[in-house]
Amino acid sequence: QVQLVEFGGGWVQPGGSLRLSCTASGLRLDYYAIGWFRQAPGKEREGISCITNDGDTIFYADSVKGRFTVSRDNAQNTASLQMNDLKAEDTAIYYCAASVSPICSGYVVRSVHSWGQGTQVTVSS
């Protein structure tokens, strides 16, 4: 059974940092690009980053560029999203997803192979 699980969500004050992890079971992540998405209350889910299967290329949405950093460790079958200088508008449920492709066409993964269950990130004072 394929499963992606995110860890690391929580509450943080504006300007703070959180690190999300995405682990996979039943699926070798090194075959796939990994996308990060988020869904804020009352809004549609949006893609914010994509990292190629080998980790050599990463795309970011403008809204997170310079503040968020994506990485992956294929040996551990994991991916991470480091979020710094968090803002209230970053409040959302965050998801990782394995693409059907090893490459990224941009910061949004268009065709998802598997989704994680999501983890809540709340930024408030």
Secondary structure, DSSP 8 states (H G I E B T S, - for coil): --EEEEE--EEE-TT--EEEEEEEESS-GGGS-EEEEEE-TTS--EEEEEE-TTSS-EEE-TTTTTTEEEEEETTTTEEEEEE-S--GGG-EEEEEEEESSSS-SSSS-SSEEEEB--EEEEE--
